[in-house]
Amino acid sequence: MSDNDNNRACRPLRSRRSVLYVPANKLRAMEKVRSLACDTVIFDLEDAVGPAEKLTARDALRDWFCEPRPRMEAVVRINALSSDWGMEDAEAAQAWRPDALLLPKVSHAGDIHHAQKLLTSLAAPPELRLWAMIETPLAVANSIAIAETGRQPDARLDCLIAGTNDLAKETGVALQPGRPHLSVWLLQLVLAARTAGLDALDGVYNDFRDGEGFKRECRDGSAMGFDGKTLIHPAQIDAANRLFGVGDTDIEKARAVVAAFARPENSGRGVIQMDGRMVERLHLEQAEALLARAAMQTEGTGI
């Protein structure tokens, strides 16, 4: 078993095809979340909430967590720990028992270590995970070191998120169809996540009325290896679930590979023949991982 497999074995595995941002100062949107089919909701206390509304948004979010939870994964994006609100956000949010805290403006591995020490000092349960926004040039440059913090025995880091809007703003790179000038950094983020067995989520698509453009970008993100996409509107959920999900044809092929290696005559073999092609044990591992993903998206819960 690889180090990445060890890390995945000790952290919760979730289906994260569709990850919806919801501002914590929008009460109607927060209540609507309970009826949505997204895999994960990120309640935002940071960019979407102005300074004058930070405290009331925090109170509203506390009230939301006091009510019965829907089945989806619930994450809280706190303000930066160096800001006027970040430390109090973290202290309050960990008491609500969300699934994870999302750290904005992560620049280097020390940001993750600092957050982990804070949660330890607050006696936060080990089930409370950390996610990291990769949204600055320095974060992209340090993405492998940031991800590597997830390999430590007491690590809380689960997921890296591409902050494409901030990356474009900080670098001057144009957000063009197909993201030709941004793709190399997105691929670097996926590569960094995979070095530590973490999930990686693609950035948002800004025009929620452009359904076809959104689908193209989902296909593009899936081809890059992202596990899912962050969303800004409920109208984007169904397409993300479908395009980042596992299709019936893929499931049938994976089951066939697993069944072929399970035959007595193939016991212990590293390579077998199927339908005129060579299939290796790495393909068996891929098939088993795909079937696990399919089971997660069917159940709608972690395993």
C-alpha positions in Angstrom: 0.0 0.0 0.0 1.4 3.4 -1.0 1.7 6.4 1.4 -1.2 8.0 -0.6 -3.3 4.9 0.1 -2.5 5.0 3.7 -3.6 8.6 3.9 -6.9 7.9 2.1 -7.5 4.9 4.4 -7.3 7.1 7.6 -9.5 10.0 6.4 -13.1 10.1 5.3 -13.8 9.4 1.7 -16.6 11.5 0.2 -18.3 12.0 -3.1 -17.5 15.7 -3.9 -18.8 16.1 -7.4 -20.8 19.2 -6.7 -19.6 21.7 -4.0 -21.9 24.7 -3.6 -20.8 28.0 -2.0 -23.5 29.6 0.0 -23.0 33.0 1.7 -23.7 32.7 5.4 -25.6 36.0 5.4 -28.2 34.8 2.9 -30.8 33.1 5.2 -33.1 31.9 2.4 -30.3 30.4 0.5 -29.1 28.6 3.6 -32.5 27.1 4.2 -32.8 26.1 0.6 -29.6 24.0 0.9 -31.5 21.4 2.9 -33.5 20.4 -0.2 -30.6 20.4 -2.7 -28.7 17.5 -4.3 -25.2 18.8 -4.0 -22.6 16.5 -2.4 -21.2 19.3 -0.3 -22.1 22.8 0.8 -19.5 25.5 1.7 -21.0 28.1 4.0 -19.0 31.2 3.3 -18.0 33.7 6.1 -15.2 35.2 4.0 -15.4 36.8 0.6 -19.2 36.7 0.2 -19.8 38.5 3.5 -19.0 42.2 4.0 -17.2 43.4 7.1 -20.4 44.9 8.6 -22.2 41.5 8.3 -19.5 39.2 9.6 -20.8 38.8 13.1 -24.5 38.4 12.1 -23.5 35.9 9.4 -21.6 33.9 12.1 -24.7 33.9 14.3 -26.9 32.8 11.4 -24.6 29.9 10.6 -24.6 28.8 14.3 -28.4 28.7 14.1 -28.3 26.6 11.0 -26.0 24.0 12.6 -28.4 23.8 15.6 -31.1 22.4 13.3 -31.1 18.8 12.1 -28.4 18.3 9.5 -29.1 17.2 5.9 -27.1 14.3 4.5 -24.7 16.4 2.5 -21.2 17.3 3.7 -21.1 20.7 5.4 -18.0 22.9 5.3 -17.4 26.4 6.7 -15.1 28.8 5.0 -13.7 31.0 7.7 -11.9 34.3 7.4 -8.1 34.2 7.3 -6.7 33.4 10.7 -4.6 36.6 10.4 -7.7 38.7 9.9 -9.9 40.4 12.5 -12.5 37.6 12.4 -10.6 34.4 11.6 -9.6 33.2 15.1 -13.1 33.7 16.4 -14.6 32.1 13.3 -12.5 29.0 13.9 -13.3 28.8 17.6 -17.1 29.2 16.9 -17.2 26.9 13.9 -15.4 24.0 15.4 -18.0 23.9 18.2 -20.8 23.5 15.5 -19.2 20.3 14.3 -19.1 20.9 10.6 -17.2 18.3 8.5 -14.4 20.7 7.7 -13.1 24.2 7.9 -12.0 25.8 4.6 -8.9 28.0 5.0 -8.7 30.9 2.5 -5.6 32.5 1.1 -3.3 29.6 2.1 0.2 30.5 0.9 2.5 27.9 2.5 2.6 24.7 4.6 2.9 26.8 7.7 -0.7 28.0 7.3 -1.9 24.4 7.6 0.3 23.7 10.6 -0.9 26.8 12.3 -4.6 25.9 11.8 -4.0 22.3 13.0 -2.3 23.6 16.2 -5.2 26.0 16.8 -7.8 23.2 16.4 -5.7 21.0 18.8 -5.7 23.8 21.4 -9.5 24.1 21.0 -9.8 20.3 21.6 -11.6 20.0 18.2 -12.4 16.4 17.4 -10.1 14.6 14.8 -13.1 14.2 12.6 -13.0 18.0 11.9 -11.0 18.3 8.7 -9.2 21.1 6.9 -9.6 22.2 3.3 -7.3 24.8 1.6 -7.9 27.4 -1.0 -5.1 27.6 -3.6 -5.8 31.1 -4.9 -2.5 33.0 -5.1 0.7 32.6 -7.1 2.6 31.7 -3.9 0.1 29.0 -3.1 0.4 27.5 -6.5 4.2 27.6 -6.2 4.0 25.9 -2.8 1.1 23.6 -3.6 3.1 20.3 -3.2 4.5 21.4 0.2 1.0 22.4 1.3 -0.4 19.1 0.2 2.4 17.2 1.9 1.1 18.3 5.3 -1.7 15.9 4.6 0.7 12.9 4.8 1.5 13.5 8.5 0.0 11.0 11.0 -2.1 13.7 12.8 -3.0 15.5 9.5 -6.4 17.1 9.1 -6.0 18.2 5.5 -8.4 16.6 3.1 -8.9 18.8 0.0 -7.4 21.5 -2.1 -9.7 24.0 -4.0 -8.7 26.0 -7.0 -9.5 29.7 -6.5 -9.6 30.5 -10.2 -11.0 34.0 -9.9 -8.4 35.1 -7.4 -5.6 33.5 -9.4 -6.7 35.4 -12.5 -6.9 38.6 -10.6 -3.5 38.1 -8.9 -1.7 37.1 -12.2 -3.5 39.0 -14.9 -4.3 35.8 -16.7 -7.5 36.0 -18.8 -10.3 33.6 -17.9 -11.0 32.5 -21.5 -13.1 29.6 -22.7 -11.0 26.4 -22.2 -8.8 28.3 -19.7 -5.7 27.8 -22.0 -3.4 30.0 -19.9 -4.7 28.7 -16.5 -4.7 25.0 -17.2 -1.0 24.4 -16.3 -1.6 25.8 -12.7 -4.8 23.7 -12.4 -2.9 20.6 -13.4 -0.2 21.4 -10.8 -2.9 21.6 -8.1 -4.2 18.2 -9.1 -0.7 16.8 -9.1 0.0 18.3 -5.7 -3.2 16.8 -4.2 -2.4 13.4 -5.6 1.1 13.4 -4.0 -0.7 13.2 -0.6 -3.9 11.3 -1.5 -6.0 14.4 -1.2 -9.1 15.5 -3.2 -8.9 18.4 -5.6 -11.8 20.6 -6.6 -12.0 22.8 -9.7 -12.8 26.5 -9.4 -16.2 28.1 -10.1 -17.8 29.0 -13.4 -19.0 32.5 -13.1 -21.9 32.7 -15.6 -24.5 30.3 -14.1 -26.9 31.1 -17.0 -24.5 29.6 -19.5 -25.3 26.0 -19.1 -23.4 24.8 -22.1 -20.3 26.6 -21.2 -20.5 25.2 -17.7 -20.8 21.7 -19.0 -17.7 22.2 -21.2 -15.7 23.4 -18.2 -16.9 20.4 -16.1 -15.7 18.0 -18.8 -12.4 19.9 -19.0 -12.0 19.7 -15.2 -12.9 16.1 -15.0 -10.3 15.3 -17.8 -7.7 17.1 -15.7 -8.4 14.8 -12.8 -10.4 17.0 -10.5 -12.8 15.2 -8.2 -15.6 17.8 -8.6 -16.4 21.4 -9.1 -17.2 24.3 -6.8 -20.4 26.0 -7.7 -22.0 29.4 -7.3 -25.7 28.5 -8.1 -28.0 25.5 -7.5 -28.7 25.4 -11.2 -25.2 24.0 -11.7 -25.6 21.0 -9.4 -27.2 18.4 -11.7 -24.7 18.9 -14.5 -21.7 18.7 -12.0 -23.1 15.5 -10.5 -23.5 13.9 -13.9 -20.2 15.1 -15.5 -18.0 14.3 -12.4 -20.0 11.2 -11.6 -19.4 7.6 -12.6 -21.5 6.5 -15.6 -23.2 3.1 -16.1 -20.9 2.1 -18.9 -17.8 2.8 -16.8 -19.3 0.8 -13.9 -19.9 -2.2 -16.2 -16.4 -2.1 -17.5 -14.9 -1.8 -14.0 -17.0 -4.7 -12.8 -15.8 -6.8 -15.7 -12.1 -6.1 -14.8 -12.7 -7.0 -11.2 -14.5 -10.2 -12.1 -11.8 -11.2 -14.6 -9.0 -10.9 -12.0 -11.2 -12.9 -9.5 -11.3 -16.0 -11.7 -9.2 -18.9 -10.3 -7.0 -19.1 -13.4 -6.0 -15.5 -13.0 -5.1 -15.7 -9.3 -1.8 -14.0 -8.6 -1.3 -12.9 -12.3 0.0 -9.4 -12.9 -1.4 -9.2 -16.5 -4.4 -10.9 -18.1 -6.1 -10.7 -21.5 -9.6 -9.2 -21.9 -11.4 -8.8 -25.2 -8.1 -8.8 -27.1 -6.2 -6.3 -24.9 -3.8 -6.6 -22.0 -5.1 -5.6 -18.6 -2.7 -5.1 -15.7 -3.2 -5.0 -11.9 -3.0 -1.2 -12.0 -6.2 -1.4 -14.1 -7.7 -3.6 -11.4 -6.9 -0.9 -8.8 -8.4 1.8 -11.0 -11.5 -0.3 -11.4 -11.9 -0.9 -7.7 -11.5 2.8 -7.0 -14.1 3.7 -9.6 -16.6 1.3 -8.1 -15.9 2.8 -4.7 -16.7 6.2 -6.1 -19.9 4.9 -7.7 -21.0 3.5 -4.4 -20.4 6.8 -2.6 -22.3 8.8 -5.1 -25.2 6.4 -4.9 -25.3 6.5 -1.1 -24.7 10.2 -0.9 -22.6 9.8 2.2 -19.0 9.2 3.1 -17.6 5.7 3.6 
